[in-house]
Amino acid sequence: MQAQLRKTAPPSFPYFTEEHELIRQTVKRFCQEEIAPHAAEWDSKGEFPRDLFRKAGGLGLFGIRIDPKWGGSGLDWWVHGGVHRSHAALRER
């Protein structure tokens, strides 16, 4: 049944564009360089540095789906999903 569904069901998502991939790679690199090396220490101390929020904000990682007139990036759901997938990749290491 599952194989039959794969043959007949159209893809439910478009392919990522170059922009999507660039954003995904940026987030992945940010997480690997800025978060992963310190995550265990921050967890044990129960802290999360404010400066990290500023860095993430500088990359446009907040307000991805918010209209630019309200200060967001105005990007699509695929970017939103890609960002969260890149965050999750840290846990898979």
C-alpha positions as a printed NumPy array, in Angstrom:
array([[ 0.   ,  0.   ,  0.   ],
       [ 2.732,  2.476,  0.952],
       [ 4.651,  1.81 , -2.282],
       [ 1.443,  2.409, -4.228],
       [ 0.92 ,  5.748, -2.473],
       [ 4.445,  6.817, -3.348],
       [ 3.795,  6.097, -7.005],
       [ 0.481,  7.924, -7.211],
       [ 0.735, 10.782, -4.718],
       [ 2.274, 13.999, -6.05 ],
       [ 5.102, 15.524, -4.022],
       [ 3.691, 17.633, -1.203],
       [ 6.526, 20.167, -1.255],
       [ 8.474, 22.046, -3.881],
       [12.189, 21.6  , -4.189],
       [14.235, 23.98 , -2.118],
       [15.636, 26.916, -4.027],
       [19.243, 28.076, -3.773],
       [18.063, 30.663, -1.241],
       [16.503, 27.946,  0.928],
       [19.706, 25.92 ,  0.841],
       [21.846, 28.966,  1.648],
       [19.693, 29.808,  4.66 ],
       [19.696, 26.189,  5.822],
       [23.488, 25.995,  5.587],
       [23.853, 29.322,  7.413],
       [21.699, 28.105, 10.286],
       [23.49 , 24.781, 10.443],
       [26.884, 26.5  , 10.555],
       [25.646, 28.952, 13.214],
       [24.394, 26.093, 15.371],
       [27.596, 24.091, 14.958],
       [29.901, 27.033, 15.653],
       [27.967, 29.133, 18.151],
       [25.747, 26.707, 20.057],
       [27.075, 23.142, 19.957],
       [30.482, 23.828, 21.56 ],
       [28.804, 25.449, 24.588],
       [25.445, 23.656, 24.862],
       [26.411, 21.176, 27.602],
       [27.933, 23.918, 29.752],
       [24.912, 26.193, 29.318],
       [22.572, 23.321, 30.138],
       [24.458, 22.409, 33.305],
       [24.477, 26.048, 34.469],
       [20.862, 26.616, 33.41 ],
       [21.773, 29.674, 31.377],
       [21.518, 30.877, 27.815],
       [23.558, 33.924, 26.803],
       [21.672, 36.971, 25.572],
       [24.416, 37.676, 23.081],
       [23.441, 34.509, 21.22 ],
       [19.968, 35.96 , 20.66 ],
       [21.544, 39.078, 19.185],
       [23.706, 36.995, 16.851],
       [20.746, 34.875, 15.745],
       [18.663, 38.006, 15.241],
       [21.443, 39.517, 13.157],
       [21.197, 36.519, 10.851],
       [17.431, 37.037, 10.537],
       [16.508, 33.855, 12.398],
       [13.636, 35.441, 14.306],
       [10.398, 36.472, 12.671],
       [10.928, 34.313,  9.612],
       [ 7.226, 34.242,  8.756],
       [ 6.494, 37.796,  9.937],
       [ 5.841, 40.445,  7.3  ],
       [ 8.819, 42.787,  6.816],
       [ 6.596, 45.804,  7.581],
       [ 6.428, 44.396, 11.138],
       [10.15 , 43.749, 11.356],
       [10.211, 40.141, 10.177],
       [11.89 , 38.435,  7.266],
       [ 8.694, 37.59 ,  5.371],
       [10.077, 34.247,  4.194],
       [ 8.079, 31.135,  3.367],
       [ 7.209, 28.022,  5.361],
       [ 9.978, 26.057,  3.653],
       [12.572, 28.391,  5.136],
       [10.867, 28.093,  8.512],
       [10.971, 24.299,  8.314],
       [14.554, 24.282,  7.06 ],
       [15.694, 26.434,  9.968],
       [14.089, 24.101, 12.494],
       [15.49 , 21.059, 10.716],
       [18.964, 22.569, 10.916],
       [18.507, 23.128, 14.663],
       [17.458, 19.529, 15.085],
       [20.546, 18.313, 13.242],
       [22.611, 19.25 , 16.297],
       [20.834, 16.596, 18.345],
       [21.633, 13.94 , 15.772],
       [25.388, 14.373, 16.192]])
